Amino acid sequence: MPAETRRREGSRAVMVDPVRVVIVGAGPRAVMLLERIAANLAVASAEDAATRLDVTLVDPHPPGAGRIWRQAQSPLLKLNSMAKDVTVFTDESCRIDGPVVPGPSMIAWAEEVRSGLRPEVRVTDAGLLAEIAALRGESFPTRRLNSAYLGWFHESIVRDAPESLTVTVIQASVQSVVDVGEDVDVGDDGGGGTGPHRVTLDTGEALEADIVVYAVGHNAREHGQRERELQAFAERNAVTYIAPDFTADADLSGIRAGDHVIVRGMGLAATDLVVLLFEGRGGSFHRGADGRLVYRASGHEPIAHLGSRRGVPYRSKITSTLQGDAPRLEVLTPERIAALGAASGTLDFDRDVWPLVATEQLLGYYRELSTGHADRVSSEWASFSELIRSHPWNSPELLAAIEQAVPDAADRFDLVSFDRPLGGELYASPEQLQQRLRRHIAADLAHRTEQRHSATQGLFLATLYAYMAVTEIPRDAWNEVSRSQTLPRDWHAYFSYVASGPPGHRLEELLALSDAGLVRFLGPDVRVRTVDGIGFIADSPCVPGSVQAAALVDAWLPEAHAAESINPVLRELVGRGAGAGRITVHSEHSRVVDGAGREHPSAFAVGSFTAAPETGAFTRPGTNALPFRANDALARALISQAARVHGDRALAPA
């Protein structure tokens, strides 16, 4: 491809260099942005058509997969999404200004590979080949298989890129990004901030860039005071403490066979931890004669004691399908979202938004129950739905009406007990607590995998659509507390508990480990204290007694915090006034914004470390997902900025 364009000065042709773009990171979010850049360049207006981009992605890990989804990790670790629900391509649901360029979801890609329609996919790993052969739409694929899908996606972008785009990948880490030419802060609107930027790598190489995009993905953060104290205690007492980390990267070697280990957290990080500590150490699962899953120990396992605030695992992923009316939002409509967005800094989540979310959840659940299982509801859906919409979600009147309309208590949805299923229950003994947890997990599995309980699919979709709707509310509308958290932390945690749990078979495995006595449940509101000469001690106010352990694992992901990130470029941005906990970006096109509200014309940022709503990367097909909209808007703003840089060059004296 040509490396430069030409301009005319009289009869003399003058070379114009391509506009240089450096993307810091090459994981899913970065390559999905790259796809949007390529798609928009392919249909660029006449004004932008002459602009050529030289895009360089810098990441120490493979392009597409990045660190989190890299192939070089345990083949036991899986996505918590089914293969049919994973895509990196825009589709007809996407409301974007750029072109929609459809492509295969993960399951469609695997089917094409199997049938020979993707000859460019060359997989030599026998394990991955077997996974592709066995993959079905309802399968939960491994992260290694996702790595292959994402890697192919990146390769396809490069292969099909328009002639105006060249792509280079450098396997390295970015150590610093500074504006050169003028000493300007982030957000300087005097013109000097347009670059070039100097991007310094850990290899010692320095890249010059006209535009920089920060897409560094999930990052670890420096340990806080509490983590440092626990680490010092562990070293002093020859015990093991593992701070919040990405489980695949955590060093578990300090947890020895037979050790008692306290695990705080019962979400996805804890699920991965259990996989690595048990099946990852040679154990295996088998079906007994009665069909129940049984764990066969290897002898290398510890004994894990799991506890958290709720005291129960995240709700498992739902595999049932809707059989009633199509889901839709009825109270969080675009008009209502627009009205909420006009709140001008006064919007309170608990007061103004949660009641609407709760009503949508009730509507989603009972719509599916009423229209998909009408024999289990004594009221017509039209009148039942009106009843739900016209009463506060937790009013005694509504609860009484639901009890009358839904005769079987097992078919009713109680939002309060759903959120905190153990409530204020007290248990006479630890064994009584174990039995209660086993019943809870078994019931959750039944409600989220059996077709007769498809109302939980209606609940899930209502929660998902509500979450997406809430992210549409402009950041400036929230009050100071809500705005400082991007979205209220409790709401995000609740959404994860409802919608981002593990595959159902992981909870079935947890039951088998509990039956084997290798996993024990601590209960809700777990408390941990340290005692020199003894180790870690955990208890719960709901059950007598305590557990003593030689290891403690805080099994949750490090919270995104730019100022405390181990990534130097994020701390560098904070030092220039672009935020603290999270990097401030423009809500529409993701330009970096400083404390005075000034936008940097040539620095953009996307990902969990920004103050923009959490969007993830690859996503569910057919949902007009926010990542596609954010990436498309950023790509178009980037191309416009590149056209300005190109125009300035074309007009500059030779």
N, C-alpha and C positions, 0 to 999 in steps of 0.2 A: 504494500500500500504506500502511496506517496507520504513522505514525512513532512511535507510543507505545502502551502498554497502559494499562488503568485499574485502580485499586484502589478499594475502598469503605471509607469511614470514616463510619459511621452512614449517613445518607442522601446523603452528598456523594461524588461521583465525583472521584478524584484521579489526575492523569496520572502514569504511570511511564515514564520515557524508556527507549528500547531500549538494550541493552548494546552498547557500542561496541568493535569489534574492528578493529585495524589489522594488516594483513599486509604486512610489509616485503618487497616483491618480488611480481611477478605473472607469473613464468615457469611452466613446466609443473608444477613441484612445488607452487607456490602455488595454481594453479587446480584441480589434482587434489585438494588439501586442501579447497578451496572446494566441490567436488562432494560430498565426504564430509560436510561440514558441512550442505549442503543436503539430502542424502539422509537423514541422521540426524534433522535437524529435521522432515522430512516425516513421520516416524513417531515423533516425540517422545512420551515418556510424559506422562501427565496432569500430573505434577509439573513437567515442563519445557515443556509445551505453551504456557504463557502467556508464555514468554521470547521476546523479539524481539531479533534481532541486526541491527546495522547494521555491515556489514563493508566496510572500505575497503582496497583494494589500492593500494600505492604503488610505482611502477616507472617509470623514464624510457622504457622500451620497451613495445611493445604487449602487452596481456594475453594470456596463453596461451603465446605464443612466447617472450616475454622477449628478452634480448639474444642468446643463443646461437642461437636458432632464428628470429630476426626475418626478415621478408621482405627487408629492405633489405641483402642481401648477394649475392655472386656466384651466379648461377644454376647455376654449374658445381659448387658444393659440395653434397655428398650426405650422407645418412645412411649408416651402415654396417649398417643393418637393412633387410630386405626389407619391403615394404608390408604383407604378411600378418602380419608379426611385430611390428607397432606398434599399441598400443592405450593408451587412457587410461581405459578403463572396467573396472569389476569384472566378474567372470563367476563361473560356478558353481564354479570351482576355488578361489576366495578363501575362506579360513577367517577370517572377520571377524565381529565382534559386530553391526555395523551392517548395513543392508540391502544386498543385491547389486542394483545397477541396471545391467543390461547396456547396451551401446551398440556402435556399429560400430567395428571396427578401421579403420586407414587405408584399406586396400583396399576394405573394405565401404562406407566413407563415399564414396570416389571412385566406386564403382559406383552408389551411390544418387544422387550428384550427376549423373552421366552420364545416368541414366535419368529424371531429373526428380523423384525422390522427396525431394529436399532443396531445395525452392524458396527456403528462407530463405538458402541459400548463394549469395551474389552475387559472383562472380569476374569482374572486368573485364579483368584482365591477360591478354593474349593468350598469353603464354608459359605462364602457370599453367594456363589453359584447355587448352592443348595437352598439358601434362603430365598433367592429370587424364584427358584422353581416351586417352592412351597407357599409363597406369599399369596394371600387372598385379601379381598377388600376389607374383611373384618379382622385381619391379622394385625397384631401390634408389632411393627418391624423393629429390628435392632437398630441401634445408633450407627453401627457399621454400615448397614444397608442404606440408611439415610445419608450417610457420608457418600456412598456411591451415587445416589440420586442427585445430591447437591453438587458433587464434582462433575457429573455429566452436564448438569445445568450450566455450570460455569463454562465448560468447554463448548457447549452449544452456543452460548452468547458470543464467545470469541470467534468461533467458526462462522457464524452468520452475521457478524457485525458489519454495518455499512462501511463503505470505503473511507468515510470521514472519521472513523474511530479506530485507533490502535490500542491494544491492551497489553500491559506488561505486568507480571507478578514477580515480586521480590520477596524471598523467604528471609525475613529479618524482623526485628522489632523497631518501632519508631521511638526514639528517645526524646526528641524535641522538635517543635514546630515554631519557628519565629518569623516575623515579618522582617524583611531586609530592605535596604534602600532608604527607609525612614524609620525612626524609632517611634512606633505607634503602638498604642494599646488596642486590645480587642474592642471593636466598636467605634474606632476613630472614623468619623464620617468626612474627614477632610481630603480623602482621596488616596492617602498614603497606604491605607490598609488593603488596597487591592492586590498587593504583592509586588514582586514575587515573594513567596514563602520559602524559607530554607527548612527542609525536612532532614533531620539528622538521624541516621540509623545506628543500631548497636554494632554494626560491622565497621563503622567509621565513615561509611559513604554518606554524602550529602546530596539530596535531590533538590532541584529548584522547581517550584510549583506556582502556577498562577492562581490555582484554586485548590483548597484542601477540604476534604470531608472526613470528619471523625466518625468512624463506624467500628469502634473497638469491641463492641459486644459486651458480654458479661465479664466483669473483672473482680478479682479478689480485692479486699481492702485491708489496710493495716489493722492489727489487733487493737481493740480498745483496752481500757484499764482492766475491765473484768477478765477478758481473755488473757491478758498478760499475767494477772494474778493467778489464774488457774494454771497457766503454763509453768509459772515459777513454783507453785505448789507441787505440780506433777514432777518436776525435776528434783525438787527437794525430797520427795517421798518415793522416788523410783516407781511412780505410777504413770498412767498415760492420759493425756488430755488432747483431744482433737477439736480445734476451733471450727466455726462455720467455714465450709469449703465446698467446692464442687466434688461430689463424692468420688468420681472417677479419678480425681487427682490427689485424693487424701492418702496419706501414708498410714495404712492399717496394720503395719507389721508389729507395732507395739501391743496389739491386742492378741494375746496368746490363747491357745487351746485351753478350754476350761475356765478362762477368766470370766468373771462377772463384769459386764459393761453396761453402764447406764446410758441410754440414748434419749436425749431431749429433742422432741420433734417427731411427728408421725406423718409427715408429708412425703413428697417425692424423694427428697434427699435421704430420708430414713428408709424408704423402700429400696433405693439403690444400695444403701449400706447393708441391709439385711441380705440382699442378693449376693453381695460380695463376701460377706462373712460366713455364709452358709453354703449355698450352691457353688459360690466362687472358691470355696475351700474343699471341694470334692464331694459334697453331699448331693443327693439326688431325690427327686420326687417320683412317686409311683402311685398307681391306682390300686386300692385294696379291693378285695372281693366284693365289698359292699358299695364300690364306686367312690369311696371317700379317698381324698388325696393323703398319702402317707409320706413322711420324710425319712430317708435312710441316711443316717449320719456317717461322716467320714472319720470322726474322731479328732478333727482339727478345729472344731467350732468352739466359740465362746458361748456363754449364756447371756442373752441380751434382754435387758429390762427397758421397755419402751413407755414413755410418758410424754404428755404435752399439756397445753392449756385445756383443750377439750377432752383429752384422754382417749380419743378414738382416732383411727386412721382417717385420712382424707376419703371422701366418698369415691367409690370406684367408678371407672368409666362405664358409660351406659352402652349396651350393645343391642337393646331392643329397638324397634322401629315404630314410627307413628302409624296409627291406623285410623285416626280421626281427621278432623279439620286441620288445615295447614296452620302452623304457628304464625303469630304476628303480634306486634306491640299495639296495645289499645290505649294506654295512658301515657306512655313515654313516646308520644308521636313527634314528628318533626316540628310541629307547631309548639308543642309543650317544651321541647328542648330549646327552641329559639327563645321562648319566653323566659326559661330558666337562664339562658345565656345572657339575658339583658339585666341580670341582677347587679352588675357593677360592684363586685367586691363584697357582696353581702350574703351570697348563697351559702347555706349550711347543709352539709350532706345529710346528717341525721334528721334534721327538721324538715328540709325541703325536698330531698331526693329519695331517701330510703323508703318512705311510705309508698312512693310510686313504684319503686323497684319491687317491694314486697307484694303490691297488688298485681304487678305483671307476673310474678312467680305463681301466685294463686290462680290467675287466669290461665297461665300456660299449663299448669298441672290439671286443673279441672276441665279445661277445654278438651284435652285428650281423653280424660276419664269419661266425660259426658258424651263426646261424639265418637269415640273409639270403643267405648264399653258402656253403651247406653243402658244396658240392663242393670248396671250397678249404681245408677243415679236415678232418683225419683222425680227429678225436675227437668224441664226442657232447658237446653243450654241458653237460649235467648234470655229467659227470665233469670236463670242462675248467674249468668255473666253480669247482668245488670245489677243483681244483688251484690256481687263482689265489687263492682266498680263504685257503687254508691255508699259503701260503708268503709270506715277505716279498717286496715288489714287485720288489726288485733282487737277489734271491738267485740264485746260479748254478744252483741246482736248478730254479727256475722258468724261468729263461731257457732252460735246456736242454730243459725240457718243452715250452715254446712252440715251440722250433725243431723238435721232433719232431712236434708237432700241426699246425703250419702249414708245409707243405713249401716254399712259395715265399717267399723272403726279402722280396720286394716287398710281401707281405701282412702282414708282422710289424710290430708297433708297438714301437719302442725309445724309451722315455720320455726317456732321457738324451740321445740324439742328436736327438730331436725338440725338446728344449729348447735345446740348443746344437748346431745342425746342422753348424757348421764345426769344432767341437771344437778340437783342437790342430793342425789342418791348417796346413801351411806351403806357400807358393806361390812359385815361382821368379821370377815377374814379375807386375806389375799386370795384364797381359792375361790371364794364367792365372787370376787371381782373378775377373776379369770373367766369364770362361767358366764358372767354378764357380758364381757367383751366378746366372747365367742358367739353368743346369741346375737349380739349387735352386728358383728361382721357377717354372719350367715344371713341375717335379714337384709342387710345392705346389698349383699351379692344377689339375693333373690329379687329385690326390687329394681336392681339396675341391669340385670341380665335376662330376666324372664319376660316373655312377650305380654303376659297378662298384667304386668306392671309397667306398661309402656307410658303411663302417665308421668313417670319420672323422666322420660325423654322429653315430654312437653315442658317439664320443669327446667331441665337442662337448657333447652333451646331458649326458653323465656329468659333465663338468667344470662345466657350468652348474648342475646340481642339487647337486653337491658344494659349489660356492661358496655357493649359497643355504642349504644346510644349515649350513655353518660360520658364517654370519652369525647363526644362531639361538643360538650359544653366548654366554651372558651375558658382558659385558665383565669382570666381576669374577672370572671363572674364569681369565683369562689371567695369565701372569706379567708382571712389570713391563715387560719389553722388548716383548712382543707387545701388551700393553694400551696402551702409549704410542703405538703406531702404528695403533690401532683394529683393524686386521688387519695381519699382517706385510707389509711393503712388497713384498718379493720375491714373496709369494703373489699379491698384487693385480696386480703387474706380469706374472706368469706367466699369470694368468687373462686379462688383457687381450691378451697375445700369442697365446693359444689361441683366445679367443672374441670378441675385439673388434677384429679386423683389418678391413681395407678390403674393399669389394666386389672380387670376382675380376677384373673388367675393369680396375680400377685397377692391379693387378699386371701385367696384360697390357700396359697402357699403359707401365708402367715398363720392361718388356722392350723395347718399341718405342723408347723414349727411349734405352735403353742401346745398342740396335742403331744408333741415329743418332749415338752418341757424345756426346750431350748430358747423359746421366746416367752417372756413374762410381761404382763401389763402392769404399769405403776398406778394408773388412774389419772384423773384430771388435776389441773393446777399443781403439777409435780414441782417439788422443791428439792434442791440439791445443796448440800453443805459439805465443807471439807474439814477433815480432822487429821492433823499431823499424826503420823505413825499408824493410821488406819486406812485412809483413802477417801473416796467419795461416798456420801450417804444420801439416799433419795427417799422421799416419802410423799404421800398425798393426804390431804385432809379428809378424804372419803373412806380411808381404810386404815386399820391399825397396823403398826409395825413399820419397818423400814428395810432398805436394801443397801448393803455395803458392797462396793465395787472397786476394782483396781483400774478401771478405765471409765472415762466420761467422754461422750461424743455429743457435740452440739450439732445436730443433724438438720441444718437448714442452710439455704444459700446465703452468702454474704449480701447484705443489703447494699444496693448501689449507692455509693457516696463518693462523688468526684474528689472532694478535698482529702479524703482518707484512702483513695484508691492507691494500689501499688503501681498503677500505670502512670509514668511520669508526665505524659502529655495531658492527661486529665488534670493533674495537680497544676500543671503549667497554665492551663486555661483558667483555673480558679484564681491563680496568682495574678491574672490579668483582669480580674473582675467579672468573669463570665458565669458567676454563680458560686455556690458553695457545696451544698449537699448534692445538687444536680446542676448540670450546665443549662443555662437559660437559652432557649432557642425560640425563633419566631414560630407561631402556631401554624402558619400556612406553609412556609417553604423551608423551615428548619435552619435558617441562618443563625449563627451564634450572636447572642445579644449581651451587651455588657450591663453593669449595674445602673447606668443612666438611660437604659432603653435603646441604645444605639446598636444598629445591626452592622455586623461585619460583612461587607459585600462579597467577600470571596472565601469565607470560612463557614462551613455547614457542619451540623452534628446530628446524628440519629442514634437511637438505642436507649437502653435502660438507664444509662447514666445521665440522660437529659431530663428536663422538666416537662417534656411532652408526655402525654398519656402512654402507658405501657401498651405496646402493640405486638410484641413478639416479632418473628420473622416469617418463616413459612407458615401457612395458615390453611383454613378449611375452605374448600371450593364453594362458590355460589353464595358468599356472604357479604360481598362488597367490603372486604376486610380492610381495616384501617392501614395496615402496612403498605398495601398497594397504593392507596390514595396519598399517603405521606411520601412514599418513594417517588411517585409520579410528579407530585408538586415540586419536590426537591430537584428532580432531574430537569424539569423544565426551567426552574430558576437558575440552575447551574448552567444550562445551555445558553440562556439569555446573558448571564454574566460572561460566559466564554465568548459570545458574539461581541460583547462590548470590548473585551480585551483584544480580540482579533481585529475589530474595527480601529482601535487605537493604534495597533501595530501597523495596519495598512496605511494609516495617515501619517505615521511618524516619518521624519526625514531619514533618508537612506544613510 
